[in-house]
Amino acid sequence: AGAVRATDLEVRLSAEGVTEIWSTATRRTQETARPLAEKLGLPVQTYDASSLPSFANQLAETPGVKLVVGHSNTTDALAALIGADPGPPIEDATEFDRLYVITITDGYQVSSEIQRYGAPAAGSEDPAP
């Protein structure tokens, strides 16, 4: 199911102009990022989830369209550090398809939306609007 979702993410984002792909060092997140990275010919850069404030600053201060693949206990915190609405808590046992779309415009105005990609996991409910 995870491999199918990773392919769904690649299909969803392949035409979005992604310029950087980031992932933690875990196998699961690396495998989620891999299909899009291969499609776009981009490296999967590794970030340290224990250093979220500095990583959030780096993401917010550099231009580009970035995919960041993380964990249920870090992605909402990263979104909040960037200034986005983290939404409801992530259901780590069933929610594997949350996609934060965060836009930062000149003057560091932040807007965000929670989207989904691929088929929902079995037993999951859609907490996003």
Backbone atoms as SQL, in Angstrom:
CREATE TABLE atoms (id INTEGER PRIMARY KEY, chain TEXT, resi INTEGER, resn TEXT, atom TEXT, x REAL, y REAL, z REAL);
INSERT INTO atoms VALUES
  (1, 'A', 1, 'ALA', 'N', 0.817, -1.199, 0.000),
  (2, 'A', 1, 'ALA', 'CA', 0.000, 0.000, 0.000),
  (3, 'A', 1, 'ALA', 'C', 0.860, 1.262, 0.000),
  (4, 'A', 2, 'GLY', 'N', 1.981, 1.225, 0.729),
  (5, 'A', 2, 'GLY', 'CA', 2.875, 2.383, 0.771),
  (6, 'A', 2, 'GLY', 'C', 3.506, 2.668, -0.574),
  (7, 'A', 3, 'ALA', 'N', 3.877, 1.624, -1.301),
  (8, 'A', 3, 'ALA', 'CA', 4.467, 1.815, -2.629),
  (9, 'A', 3, 'ALA', 'C', 3.451, 2.424, -3.595),
  (10, 'A', 4, 'VAL', 'N', 2.208, 1.996, -3.487),
  (11, 'A', 4, 'VAL', 'CA', 1.142, 2.553, -4.329),
  (12, 'A', 4, 'VAL', 'C', 0.946, 4.031, -3.990),
  (13, 'A', 5, 'ARG', 'N', 0.926, 4.358, -2.684),
  (14, 'A', 5, 'ARG', 'CA', 0.778, 5.760, -2.295),
  (15, 'A', 5, 'ARG', 'C', 1.950, 6.597, -2.784),
  (16, 'A', 6, 'ALA', 'N', 3.164, 6.054, -2.741),
  (17, 'A', 6, 'ALA', 'CA', 4.334, 6.792, -3.225),
  (18, 'A', 6, 'ALA', 'C', 4.199, 7.095, -4.719),
  (19, 'A', 7, 'THR', 'N', 3.692, 6.142, -5.479),
  (20, 'A', 7, 'THR', 'CA', 3.450, 6.367, -6.902),
  (21, 'A', 7, 'THR', 'C', 2.338, 7.390, -7.099),
  (22, 'A', 8, 'ASP', 'N', 1.299, 7.318, -6.288),
  (23, 'A', 8, 'ASP', 'CA', 0.217, 8.308, -6.360),
  (24, 'A', 8, 'ASP', 'C', 0.750, 9.713, -6.072),
  (25, 'A', 9, 'LEU', 'N', 1.667, 9.826, -5.112),
  (26, 'A', 9, 'LEU', 'CA', 2.266, 11.119, -4.796),
  (27, 'A', 9, 'LEU', 'C', 3.086, 11.625, -5.982),
  (28, 'A', 10, 'GLU', 'N', 3.819, 10.741, -6.610),
  (29, 'A', 10, 'GLU', 'CA', 4.601, 11.123, -7.800),
  (30, 'A', 10, 'GLU', 'C', 3.681, 11.647, -8.897),
  (31, 'A', 11, 'VAL', 'N', 2.577, 10.957, -9.145),
  (32, 'A', 11, 'VAL', 'CA', 1.624, 11.397, -10.166),
  (33, 'A', 11, 'VAL', 'C', 1.028, 12.752, -9.779),
  (34, 'A', 12, 'ARG', 'N', 0.671, 12.899, -8.513),
  (35, 'A', 12, 'ARG', 'CA', 0.048, 14.142, -8.031),
  (36, 'A', 12, 'ARG', 'C', 0.977, 15.345, -8.161),
  (37, 'A', 13, 'LEU', 'N', 2.286, 15.143, -7.943),
  (38, 'A', 13, 'LEU', 'CA', 3.220, 16.275, -7.885),
  (39, 'A', 13, 'LEU', 'C', 4.144, 16.427, -9.094),
  (40, 'A', 14, 'SER', 'N', 4.103, 15.513, -10.030),
  (41, 'A', 14, 'SER', 'CA', 5.082, 15.545, -11.121),
  (42, 'A', 14, 'SER', 'C', 5.003, 16.797, -11.993),
  (43, 'A', 15, 'ALA', 'N', 3.859, 17.448, -12.063),
  (44, 'A', 15, 'ALA', 'CA', 3.729, 18.656, -12.890),
  (45, 'A', 15, 'ALA', 'C', 3.648, 19.931, -12.044),
  (46, 'A', 16, 'GLU', 'N', 4.007, 19.859, -10.769),
  (47, 'A', 16, 'GLU', 'CA', 3.880, 21.009, -9.870),
  (48, 'A', 16, 'GLU', 'C', 5.134, 21.870, -9.795),
  (49, 'A', 17, 'GLY', 'N', 6.176, 21.520, -10.538),
  (50, 'A', 17, 'GLY', 'CA', 7.393, 22.330, -10.536),
  (51, 'A', 17, 'GLY', 'C', 8.284, 22.125, -9.322),
  (52, 'A', 18, 'VAL', 'N', 8.248, 20.937, -8.732),
  (53, 'A', 18, 'VAL', 'CA', 9.068, 20.650, -7.558),
  (54, 'A', 18, 'VAL', 'C', 10.546, 20.836, -7.914),
  (55, 'A', 19, 'THR', 'N', 11.252, 21.597, -7.068),
  (56, 'A', 19, 'THR', 'CA', 12.672, 21.882, -7.294),
  (57, 'A', 19, 'THR', 'C', 13.581, 21.218, -6.266),
  (58, 'A', 20, 'GLU', 'N', 13.022, 20.793, -5.136),
  (59, 'A', 20, 'GLU', 'CA', 13.797, 20.125, -4.094),
  (60, 'A', 20, 'GLU', 'C', 12.931, 19.052, -3.454),
  (61, 'A', 21, 'ILE', 'N', 13.580, 17.949, -3.079),
  (62, 'A', 21, 'ILE', 'CA', 12.896, 16.876, -2.372),
  (63, 'A', 21, 'ILE', 'C', 13.698, 16.567, -1.120),
  (64, 'A', 22, 'TRP', 'N', 12.993, 16.580, 0.018),
  (65, 'A', 22, 'TRP', 'CA', 13.598, 16.343, 1.326),
  (66, 'A', 22, 'TRP', 'C', 12.902, 15.175, 2.006),
  (67, 'A', 23, 'SER', 'N', 13.669, 14.403, 2.745),
  (68, 'A', 23, 'SER', 'CA', 13.123, 13.274, 3.490),
  (69, 'A', 23, 'SER', 'C', 13.987, 13.037, 4.725),
  (70, 'A', 24, 'THR', 'N', 13.382, 12.453, 5.747),
  (71, 'A', 24, 'THR', 'CA', 14.200, 11.961, 6.848),
  (72, 'A', 24, 'THR', 'C', 14.974, 10.752, 6.334),
  (73, 'A', 25, 'ALA', 'N', 15.859, 10.225, 7.154),
  (74, 'A', 25, 'ALA', 'CA', 16.716, 9.117, 6.724),
  (75, 'A', 25, 'ALA', 'C', 16.041, 7.754, 6.802),
  (76, 'A', 26, 'THR', 'N', 14.817, 7.684, 7.287),
  (77, 'A', 26, 'THR', 'CA', 14.180, 6.377, 7.422),
  (78, 'A', 26, 'THR', 'C', 13.817, 5.791, 6.059),
  (79, 'A', 27, 'ARG', 'N', 13.817, 4.473, 6.005),
  (80, 'A', 27, 'ARG', 'CA', 13.529, 3.786, 4.740),
  (81, 'A', 27, 'ARG', 'C', 12.146, 4.141, 4.201),
  (82, 'A', 28, 'ARG', 'N', 11.151, 4.200, 5.073),
  (83, 'A', 28, 'ARG', 'CA', 9.780, 4.461, 4.631),
  (84, 'A', 28, 'ARG', 'C', 9.664, 5.833, 3.957),
  (85, 'A', 29, 'THR', 'N', 10.234, 6.862, 4.570),
  (86, 'A', 29, 'THR', 'CA', 10.116, 8.198, 3.970),
  (87, 'A', 29, 'THR', 'C', 10.961, 8.298, 2.704),
  (88, 'A', 30, 'GLN', 'N', 12.120, 7.676, 2.701),
  (89, 'A', 30, 'GLN', 'CA', 12.955, 7.674, 1.501),
  (90, 'A', 30, 'GLN', 'C', 12.215, 6.997, 0.339),
  (91, 'A', 31, 'GLU', 'N', 11.544, 5.891, 0.618),
  (92, 'A', 31, 'GLU', 'CA', 10.801, 5.176, -0.425),
  (93, 'A', 31, 'GLU', 'C', 9.586, 5.964, -0.901),
  (94, 'A', 32, 'THR', 'N', 9.006, 6.771, -0.018),
  (95, 'A', 32, 'THR', 'CA', 7.897, 7.629, -0.431),
  (96, 'A', 32, 'THR', 'C', 8.383, 8.712, -1.386),
  (97, 'A', 33, 'ALA', 'N', 9.551, 9.258, -1.132),
  (98, 'A', 33, 'ALA', 'CA', 10.101, 10.332, -1.959),
  (99, 'A', 33, 'ALA', 'C', 10.692, 9.837, -3.281),
  (100, 'A', 34, 'ARG', 'N', 11.145, 8.604, -3.315),
  (101, 'A', 34, 'ARG', 'CA', 11.899, 8.084, -4.461),
  (102, 'A', 34, 'ARG', 'C', 11.201, 8.185, -5.817),
  (103, 'A', 35, 'PRO', 'N', 9.932, 7.782, -5.988),
  (104, 'A', 35, 'PRO', 'CA', 9.340, 7.844, -7.332),
  (105, 'A', 35, 'PRO', 'C', 9.347, 9.253, -7.935),
  (106, 'A', 36, 'LEU', 'N', 9.020, 10.266, -7.159),
  (107, 'A', 36, 'LEU', 'CA', 9.038, 11.631, -7.691),
  (108, 'A', 36, 'LEU', 'C', 10.463, 12.062, -7.991),
  (109, 'A', 37, 'ALA', 'N', 11.393, 11.727, -7.108),
  (110, 'A', 37, 'ALA', 'CA', 12.793, 12.087, -7.333),
  (111, 'A', 37, 'ALA', 'C', 13.309, 11.476, -8.631),
  (112, 'A', 38, 'GLU', 'N', 12.996, 10.217, -8.853),
  (113, 'A', 38, 'GLU', 'CA', 13.430, 9.557, -10.088),
  (114, 'A', 38, 'GLU', 'C', 12.770, 10.184, -11.306),
  (115, 'A', 39, 'LYS', 'N', 11.490, 10.472, -11.210),
  (116, 'A', 39, 'LYS', 'CA', 10.764, 11.081, -12.334),
  (117, 'A', 39, 'LYS', 'C', 11.361, 12.433, -12.706),
  (118, 'A', 40, 'LEU', 'N', 11.714, 13.235, -11.686),
  (119, 'A', 40, 'LEU', 'CA', 12.218, 14.586, -11.935),
  (120, 'A', 40, 'LEU', 'C', 13.732, 14.671, -12.030),
  (121, 'A', 41, 'GLY', 'N', 14.430, 13.584, -11.739),
  (122, 'A', 41, 'GLY', 'CA', 15.887, 13.602, -11.771),
  (123, 'A', 41, 'GLY', 'C', 16.489, 14.447, -10.652),
  (124, 'A', 42, 'LEU', 'N', 15.823, 14.463, -9.514),
  (125, 'A', 42, 'LEU', 'CA', 16.294, 15.237, -8.363),
  (126, 'A', 42, 'LEU', 'C', 16.809, 14.305, -7.275),
  (127, 'A', 43, 'PRO', 'N', 17.803, 14.756, -6.509),
  (128, 'A', 43, 'PRO', 'CA', 18.242, 13.937, -5.373),
  (129, 'A', 43, 'PRO', 'C', 17.239, 14.050, -4.227),
  (130, 'A', 44, 'VAL', 'N', 17.177, 13.031, -3.399),
  (131, 'A', 44, 'VAL', 'CA', 16.418, 13.103, -2.165),
  (132, 'A', 44, 'VAL', 'C', 17.404, 13.557, -1.095),
  (133, 'A', 45, 'GLN', 'N', 17.222, 14.789, -0.640),
  (134, 'A', 45, 'GLN', 'CA', 18.092, 15.345, 0.389),
  (135, 'A', 45, 'GLN', 'C', 17.554, 14.932, 1.755),
  (136, 'A', 46, 'THR', 'N', 18.451, 14.683, 2.679),
  (137, 'A', 46, 'THR', 'CA', 18.048, 14.225, 4.006),
  (138, 'A', 46, 'THR', 'C', 18.069, 15.385, 4.991),
  (139, 'A', 47, 'TYR', 'N', 17.015, 15.460, 5.801),
  (140, 'A', 47, 'TYR', 'CA', 16.971, 16.451, 6.872),
  (141, 'A', 47, 'TYR', 'C', 16.842, 15.743, 8.211),
  (142, 'A', 48, 'ASP', 'N', 17.249, 16.451, 9.251),
  (143, 'A', 48, 'ASP', 'CA', 17.222, 15.919, 10.607),
  (144, 'A', 48, 'ASP', 'C', 15.945, 16.380, 11.296),
  (145, 'A', 49, 'ALA', 'N', 15.049, 15.451, 11.573),
  (146, 'A', 49, 'ALA', 'CA', 13.764, 15.795, 12.187),
  (147, 'A', 49, 'ALA', 'C', 13.926, 16.308, 13.613),
  (148, 'A', 50, 'SER', 'N', 15.094, 16.139, 14.205),
  (149, 'A', 50, 'SER', 'CA', 15.310, 16.673, 15.551),
  (150, 'A', 50, 'SER', 'C', 15.748, 18.136, 15.511),
  (151, 'A', 51, 'SER', 'N', 15.921, 18.688, 14.301),
  (152, 'A', 51, 'SER', 'CA', 16.308, 20.094, 14.131),
  (153, 'A', 51, 'SER', 'C', 15.261, 20.839, 13.315),
  (154, 'A', 52, 'LEU', 'N', 13.995, 20.649, 13.648),
  (155, 'A', 52, 'LEU', 'CA', 12.919, 21.233, 12.854),
  (156, 'A', 52, 'LEU', 'C', 12.938, 22.756, 12.782),
  (157, 'A', 53, 'PRO', 'N', 13.225, 23.495, 13.859),
  (158, 'A', 53, 'PRO', 'CA', 13.214, 24.959, 13.724),
  (159, 'A', 53, 'PRO', 'C', 14.197, 25.482, 12.670),
  (160, 'A', 54, 'SER', 'N', 15.418, 24.971, 12.656),
  (161, 'A', 54, 'SER', 'CA', 16.372, 25.457, 11.652),
  (162, 'A', 54, 'SER', 'C', 15.977, 24.996, 10.252),
  (163, 'A', 55, 'PHE', 'N', 15.437, 23.781, 10.135),
  (164, 'A', 55, 'PHE', 'CA', 14.992, 23.301, 8.829),
  (165, 'A', 55, 'PHE', 'C', 13.811, 24.125, 8.325),
  (166, 'A', 56, 'ALA', 'N', 12.882, 24.465, 9.212),
  (167, 'A', 56, 'ALA', 'CA', 11.736, 25.304, 8.837),
  (168, 'A', 56, 'ALA', 'C', 12.216, 26.653, 8.320),
  (169, 'A', 57, 'ASN', 'N', 13.185, 27.252, 8.994),
  (170, 'A', 57, 'ASN', 'CA', 13.739, 28.534, 8.529),
  (171, 'A', 57, 'ASN', 'C', 14.362, 28.386, 7.159),
  (172, 'A', 58, 'GLN', 'N', 15.120, 27.319, 6.952),
  (173, 'A', 58, 'GLN', 'CA', 15.757, 27.076, 5.653),
  (174, 'A', 58, 'GLN', 'C', 14.700, 26.956, 4.549),
  (175, 'A', 59, 'LEU', 'N', 13.653, 26.196, 4.809),
  (176, 'A', 59, 'LEU', 'CA', 12.599, 26.028, 3.809),
  (177, 'A', 59, 'LEU', 'C', 11.911, 27.355, 3.499),
  (178, 'A', 60, 'ALA', 'N', 11.610, 28.122, 4.543),
  (179, 'A', 60, 'ALA', 'CA', 10.864, 29.373, 4.367),
  (180, 'A', 60, 'ALA', 'C', 11.693, 30.451, 3.693),
  (181, 'A', 61, 'GLU', 'N', 12.996, 30.412, 3.879),
  (182, 'A', 61, 'GLU', 'CA', 13.850, 31.493, 3.385),
  (183, 'A', 61, 'GLU', 'C', 14.441, 31.239, 2.000),
  (184, 'A', 62, 'THR', 'N', 14.245, 30.067, 1.445),
  (185, 'A', 62, 'THR', 'CA', 14.801, 29.774, 0.125),
  (186, 'A', 62, 'THR', 'C', 13.673, 29.562, -0.875),
  (187, 'A', 63, 'PRO', 'N', 13.841, 30.083, -2.086),
  (188, 'A', 63, 'PRO', 'CA', 12.771, 29.933, -3.084),
  (189, 'A', 63, 'PRO', 'C', 12.677, 28.511, -3.616),
  (190, 'A', 64, 'GLY', 'N', 11.549, 28.204, -4.198),
  (191, 'A', 64, 'GLY', 'CA', 11.375, 26.919, -4.845),
  (192, 'A', 64, 'GLY', 'C', 10.141, 26.194, -4.363),
  (193, 'A', 65, 'VAL', 'N', 9.835, 25.120, -5.056),
  (194, 'A', 65, 'VAL', 'CA', 8.718, 24.246, -4.709),
  (195, 'A', 65, 'VAL', 'C', 9.339, 22.987, -4.126),
  (196, 'A', 66, 'LYS', 'N', 9.019, 22.707, -2.882),
  (197, 'A', 66, 'LYS', 'CA', 9.703, 21.639, -2.167),
  (198, 'A', 66, 'LYS', 'C', 8.731, 20.571, -1.691),
  (199, 'A', 67, 'LEU', 'N', 9.155, 19.340, -1.811),
  (200, 'A', 67, 'LEU', 'CA', 8.445, 18.221, -1.196),
  (201, 'A', 67, 'LEU', 'C', 9.254, 17.825, 0.023),
  (202, 'A', 68, 'VAL', 'N', 8.589, 17.764, 1.173),
  (203, 'A', 68, 'VAL', 'CA', 9.216, 17.302, 2.405),
  (204, 'A', 68, 'VAL', 'C', 8.423, 16.096, 2.882),
  (205, 'A', 69, 'VAL', 'N', 9.087, 14.958, 2.993),
  (206, 'A', 69, 'VAL', 'CA', 8.441, 13.736, 3.446),
  (207, 'A', 69, 'VAL', 'C', 8.894, 13.486, 4.882),
  (208, 'A', 70, 'GLY', 'N', 7.906, 13.388, 5.777),
  (209, 'A', 70, 'GLY', 'CA', 8.236, 13.230, 7.190),
  (210, 'A', 70, 'GLY', 'C', 7.344, 12.237, 7.873),
  (211, 'A', 71, 'HIS', 'N', 7.164, 12.457, 9.158),
  (212, 'A', 71, 'HIS', 'CA', 6.473, 11.509, 10.022),
  (213, 'A', 71, 'HIS', 'C', 5.260, 12.160, 10.680),
  (214, 'A', 72, 'SER', 'N', 4.364, 11.312, 11.152),
  (215, 'A', 72, 'SER', 'CA', 3.140, 11.818, 11.779),
  (216, 'A', 72, 'SER', 'C', 3.433, 12.677, 13.000),
  (217, 'A', 73, 'ASN', 'N', 4.561, 12.481, 13.644),
  (218, 'A', 73, 'ASN', 'CA', 4.879, 13.262, 14.829),
  (219, 'A', 73, 'ASN', 'C', 5.800, 14.451, 14.540),
  (220, 'A', 74, 'THR', 'N', 6.053, 14.726, 13.245),
  (221, 'A', 74, 'THR', 'CA', 6.912, 15.873, 12.918),
  (222, 'A', 74, 'THR', 'C', 6.345, 16.783, 11.834),
  (223, 'A', 75, 'THR', 'N', 5.553, 16.255, 10.899),
  (224, 'A', 75, 'THR', 'CA', 5.122, 17.103, 9.788),
  (225, 'A', 75, 'THR', 'C', 4.178, 18.210, 10.216),
  (226, 'A', 76, 'ASP', 'N', 3.301, 17.923, 11.171),
  (227, 'A', 76, 'ASP', 'CA', 2.427, 18.991, 11.644),
  (228, 'A', 76, 'ASP', 'C', 3.222, 20.059, 12.388),
  (229, 'A', 77, 'ALA', 'N', 4.234, 19.646, 13.149),
  (230, 'A', 77, 'ALA', 'CA', 5.091, 20.609, 13.851),
  (231, 'A', 77, 'ALA', 'C', 5.891, 21.448, 12.859),
  (232, 'A', 78, 'LEU', 'N', 6.389, 20.821, 11.797),
  (233, 'A', 78, 'LEU', 'CA', 7.133, 21.560, 10.777),
  (234, 'A', 78, 'LEU', 'C', 6.229, 22.575, 10.096),
  (235, 'A', 79, 'ALA', 'N', 5.017, 22.166, 9.756),
  (236, 'A', 79, 'ALA', 'CA', 4.062, 23.092, 9.134),
  (237, 'A', 79, 'ALA', 'C', 3.824, 24.295, 10.038),
  (238, 'A', 80, 'ALA', 'N', 3.610, 24.040, 11.325),
  (239, 'A', 80, 'ALA', 'CA', 3.364, 25.128, 12.271),
  (240, 'A', 80, 'ALA', 'C', 4.575, 26.055, 12.377),
  (241, 'A', 81, 'LEU', 'N', 5.779, 25.500, 12.393),
  (242, 'A', 81, 'LEU', 'CA', 6.991, 26.321, 12.476),
  (243, 'A', 81, 'LEU', 'C', 7.142, 27.230, 11.255),
  (244, 'A', 82, 'ILE', 'N', 6.655, 26.786, 10.112),
  (245, 'A', 82, 'ILE', 'CA', 6.714, 27.600, 8.893),
  (246, 'A', 82, 'ILE', 'C', 5.644, 28.689, 8.927),
  (247, 'A', 83, 'GLY', 'N', 4.631, 28.492, 9.758),
  (248, 'A', 83, 'GLY', 'CA', 3.553, 29.471, 9.864),
  (249, 'A', 83, 'GLY', 'C', 2.247, 28.993, 9.285),
  (250, 'A', 84, 'ALA', 'N', 2.196, 27.716, 8.929),
  (251, 'A', 84, 'ALA', 'CA', 0.986, 27.127, 8.345),
  (252, 'A', 84, 'ALA', 'C', 0.088, 26.574, 9.443),
  (253, 'A', 85, 'ASP', 'N', -1.163, 26.349, 9.096),
  (254, 'A', 85, 'ASP', 'CA', -2.104, 25.697, 10.003),
  (255, 'A', 85, 'ASP', 'C', -1.788, 24.202, 9.996),
  (256, 'A', 86, 'PRO', 'N', -1.408, 23.629, 11.141),
  (257, 'A', 86, 'PRO', 'CA', -1.067, 22.206, 11.154),
  (258, 'A', 86, 'PRO', 'C', -2.271, 21.283, 11.062),
  (259, 'A', 87, 'GLY', 'N', -3.468, 21.830, 11.226),
  (260, 'A', 87, 'GLY', 'CA', -4.670, 21.007, 11.153),
  (261, 'A', 87, 'GLY', 'C', -4.819, 20.125, 12.378),
  (262, 'A', 88, 'PRO', 'N', -5.770, 19.203, 12.317),
  (263, 'A', 88, 'PRO', 'CA', -5.987, 18.302, 13.461),
  (264, 'A', 88, 'PRO', 'C', -4.806, 17.347, 13.605),
  (265, 'A', 89, 'PRO', 'N', -4.651, 16.757, 14.785),
  (266, 'A', 89, 'PRO', 'CA', -3.554, 15.789, 14.963),
  (267, 'A', 89, 'PRO', 'C', -3.624, 14.680, 13.914),
  (268, 'A', 90, 'ILE', 'N', -2.476, 14.231, 13.495),
  (269, 'A', 90, 'ILE', 'CA', -2.386, 13.155, 12.506),
  (270, 'A', 90, 'ILE', 'C', -2.632, 11.822, 13.205),
  (271, 'A', 91, 'GLU', 'N', -3.502, 11.017, 12.629),
  (272, 'A', 91, 'GLU', 'CA', -3.776, 9.676, 13.140),
  (273, 'A', 91, 'GLU', 'C', -2.666, 8.753, 12.635),
  (274, 'A', 92, 'ASP', 'N', -1.636, 8.562, 13.458),
  (275, 'A', 92, 'ASP', 'CA', -0.445, 7.874, 12.976),
  (276, 'A', 92, 'ASP', 'C', -0.656, 6.408, 12.605),
  (277, 'A', 93, 'ALA', 'N', -1.732, 5.784, 13.062),
  (278, 'A', 93, 'ALA', 'CA', -1.978, 4.384, 12.719),
  (279, 'A', 93, 'ALA', 'C', -2.683, 4.219, 11.376),
  (280, 'A', 94, 'THR', 'N', -3.355, 5.289, 10.895),
  (281, 'A', 94, 'THR', 'CA', -4.163, 5.130, 9.683),
  (282, 'A', 94, 'THR', 'C', -3.989, 6.238, 8.659),
  (283, 'A', 95, 'GLU', 'N', -3.356, 7.327, 9.004),
  (284, 'A', 95, 'GLU', 'CA', -3.292, 8.479, 8.098),
  (285, 'A', 95, 'GLU', 'C', -1.904, 8.591, 7.468),
  (286, 'A', 96, 'PHE', 'N', -1.825, 8.253, 6.194),
  (287, 'A', 96, 'PHE', 'CA', -0.550, 8.249, 5.483),
  (288, 'A', 96, 'PHE', 'C', -0.584, 9.123, 4.238),
  (289, 'A', 97, 'ASP', 'N', -1.646, 9.905, 4.059),
  (290, 'A', 97, 'ASP', 'CA', -1.839, 10.619, 2.797),
  (291, 'A', 97, 'ASP', 'C', -2.032, 12.120, 2.968),
  (292, 'A', 98, 'ARG', 'N', -1.619, 12.666, 4.116),
  (293, 'A', 98, 'ARG', 'CA', -1.782, 14.109, 4.331),
  (294, 'A', 98, 'ARG', 'C', -0.720, 14.849, 3.535),
  (295, 'A', 99, 'LEU', 'N', -1.171, 15.846, 2.802),
  (296, 'A', 99, 'LEU', 'CA', -0.282, 16.667, 1.982),
  (297, 'A', 99, 'LEU', 'C', -0.517, 18.127, 2.357),
  (298, 'A', 100, 'TYR', 'N', 0.462, 18.715, 3.015),
  (299, 'A', 100, 'TYR', 'CA', 0.385, 20.139, 3.333),
  (300, 'A', 100, 'TYR', 'C', 0.835, 20.908, 2.101),
  (301, 'A', 101, 'VAL', 'N', -0.014, 21.790, 1.608),
  (302, 'A', 101, 'VAL', 'CA', 0.363, 22.688, 0.521),
  (303, 'A', 101, 'VAL', 'C', 0.520, 24.059, 1.158),
  (304, 'A', 102, 'ILE', 'N', 1.770, 24.469, 1.287),
  (305, 'A', 102, 'ILE', 'CA', 2.105, 25.714, 1.981),
  (306, 'A', 102, 'ILE', 'C', 2.704, 26.671, 0.967),
  (307, 'A', 103, 'THR', 'N', 2.149, 27.863, 0.915),
  (308, 'A', 103, 'THR', 'CA', 2.626, 28.882, -0.010),
  (309, 'A', 103, 'THR', 'C', 3.158, 30.055, 0.803),
  (310, 'A', 104, 'ILE', 'N', 4.372, 30.474, 0.473),
  (311, 'A', 104, 'ILE', 'CA', 4.980, 31.626, 1.129),
  (312, 'A', 104, 'ILE', 'C', 5.233, 32.662, 0.045),
  (313, 'A', 105, 'THR', 'N', 4.596, 33.812, 0.184),
  (314, 'A', 105, 'THR', 'CA', 4.749, 34.876, -0.801),
  (315, 'A', 105, 'THR', 'C', 5.706, 35.932, -0.271),
  (316, 'A', 106, 'ASP', 'N', 6.006, 36.911, -1.115),
  (317, 'A', 106, 'ASP', 'CA', 6.880, 38.002, -0.702),
  (318, 'A', 106, 'ASP', 'C', 6.384, 38.582, 0.609),
  (319, 'A', 107, 'GLY', 'N', 7.305, 38.935, 1.462),
  (320, 'A', 107, 'GLY', 'CA', 6.927, 39.461, 2.755),
  (321, 'A', 107, 'GLY', 'C', 6.588, 38.361, 3.745),
  (322, 'A', 108, 'TYR', 'N', 6.867, 37.112, 3.374),
  (323, 'A', 108, 'TYR', 'CA', 6.645, 35.951, 4.234),
  (324, 'A', 108, 'TYR', 'C', 5.188, 35.784, 4.660),
  (325, 'A', 109, 'GLN', 'N', 4.267, 36.080, 3.743),
  (326, 'A', 109, 'GLN', 'CA', 2.862, 35.788, 3.984),
  (327, 'A', 109, 'GLN', 'C', 2.655, 34.300, 3.716),
  (328, 'A', 110, 'VAL', 'N', 2.103, 33.588, 4.705),
  (329, 'A', 110, 'VAL', 'CA', 1.948, 32.140, 4.600),
  (330, 'A', 110, 'VAL', 'C', 0.480, 31.786, 4.469),
  (331, 'A', 111, 'SER', 'N', 0.178, 30.957, 3.490),
  (332, 'A', 111, 'SER', 'CA', -1.155, 30.363, 3.380),
  (333, 'A', 111, 'SER', 'C', -0.954, 28.856, 3.276),
  (334, 'A', 112, 'SER', 'N', -1.949, 28.113, 3.730),
  (335, 'A', 112, 'SER', 'CA', -1.792, 26.660, 3.701),
  (336, 'A', 112, 'SER', 'C', -3.134, 25.976, 3.520),
  (337, 'A', 113, 'GLU', 'N', -3.032, 24.757, 3.043),
  (338, 'A', 113, 'GLU', 'CA', -4.204, 23.915, 2.834),
  (339, 'A', 113, 'GLU', 'C', -3.762, 22.470, 3.025),
  (340, 'A', 114, 'ILE', 'N', -4.604, 21.671, 3.638),
  (341, 'A', 114, 'ILE', 'CA', -4.325, 20.249, 3.758),
  (342, 'A', 114, 'ILE', 'C', -5.078, 19.532, 2.642),
  (343, 'A', 115, 'GLN', 'N', -4.338, 18.773, 1.859),
  (344, 'A', 115, 'GLN', 'CA', -4.922, 17.984, 0.778),
  (345, 'A', 115, 'GLN', 'C', -4.620, 16.515, 1.019),
  (346, 'A', 116, 'ARG', 'N', -5.130, 15.675, 0.178),
  (347, 'A', 116, 'ARG', 'CA', -4.908, 14.226, 0.230),
  (348, 'A', 116, 'ARG', 'C', -4.404, 13.763, -1.124),
  (349, 'A', 117, 'TYR', 'N', -3.723, 12.628, -1.124),
  (350, 'A', 117, 'TYR', 'CA', -3.316, 12.022, -2.387),
  (351, 'A', 117, 'TYR', 'C', -3.521, 10.520, -2.299),
  (352, 'A', 118, 'GLY', 'N', -3.825, 9.918, -3.426),
  (353, 'A', 118, 'GLY', 'CA', -4.014, 8.476, -3.469),
  (354, 'A', 118, 'GLY', 'C', -5.285, 8.034, -2.764),
  (355, 'A', 119, 'ALA', 'N', -5.429, 6.735, -2.640),
  (356, 'A', 119, 'ALA', 'CA', -6.589, 6.145, -1.968),
  (357, 'A', 119, 'ALA', 'C', -6.393, 6.239, -0.467),
  (358, 'A', 120, 'PRO', 'N', -7.463, 6.512, 0.285),
  (359, 'A', 120, 'PRO', 'CA', -7.324, 6.550, 1.743),
  (360, 'A', 120, 'PRO', 'C', -6.963, 5.181, 2.293),
  (361, 'A', 121, 'ALA', 'N', -6.236, 5.175, 3.387),
  (362, 'A', 121, 'ALA', 'CA', -5.885, 3.915, 4.046),
  (363, 'A', 121, 'ALA', 'C', -7.155, 3.264, 4.593),
  (364, 'A', 122, 'ALA', 'N', -7.147, 1.951, 4.647),
  (365, 'A', 122, 'ALA', 'CA', -8.306, 1.225, 5.190),
  (366, 'A', 122, 'ALA', 'C', -8.536, 1.653, 6.633),
  (367, 'A', 123, 'GLY', 'N', -9.782, 1.969, 6.950),
  (368, 'A', 123, 'GLY', 'CA', -10.134, 2.349, 8.304),
  (369, 'A', 123, 'GLY', 'C', -9.872, 3.805, 8.640),
  (370, 'A', 124, 'SER', 'N', -9.413, 4.573, 7.662),
  (371, 'A', 124, 'SER', 'CA', -9.141, 5.979, 7.951),
  (372, 'A', 124, 'SER', 'C', -10.364, 6.836, 7.662),
  (373, 'A', 125, 'GLU', 'N', -10.418, 7.934, 8.374),
  (374, 'A', 125, 'GLU', 'CA', -11.442, 8.946, 8.114),
  (375, 'A', 125, 'GLU', 'C', -10.715, 10.169, 7.613),
  (376, 'A', 126, 'ASP', 'N', -11.373, 10.980, 6.839),
  (377, 'A', 126, 'ASP', 'CA', -10.744, 12.157, 6.274),
  (378, 'A', 126, 'ASP', 'C', -10.963, 13.351, 7.199),
  (379, 'A', 127, 'PRO', 'N', -9.941, 13.717, 8.037),
  (380, 'A', 127, 'PRO', 'CA', -10.125, 14.839, 8.941),
  (381, 'A', 127, 'PRO', 'C', -9.928, 16.186, 8.262),
  (382, 'A', 128, 'ALA', 'N', -9.439, 16.181, 7.041),
  (383, 'A', 128, 'ALA', 'CA', -9.216, 17.449, 6.340),
  (384, 'A', 128, 'ALA', 'C', -10.512, 17.932, 5.715),
  (385, 'A', 129, 'PRO', 'N', -10.638, 19.261, 5.584),
  (386, 'A', 129, 'PRO', 'CA', -11.853, 19.799, 4.953),
  (387, 'A', 129, 'PRO', 'C', -11.965, 19.410, 3.500);
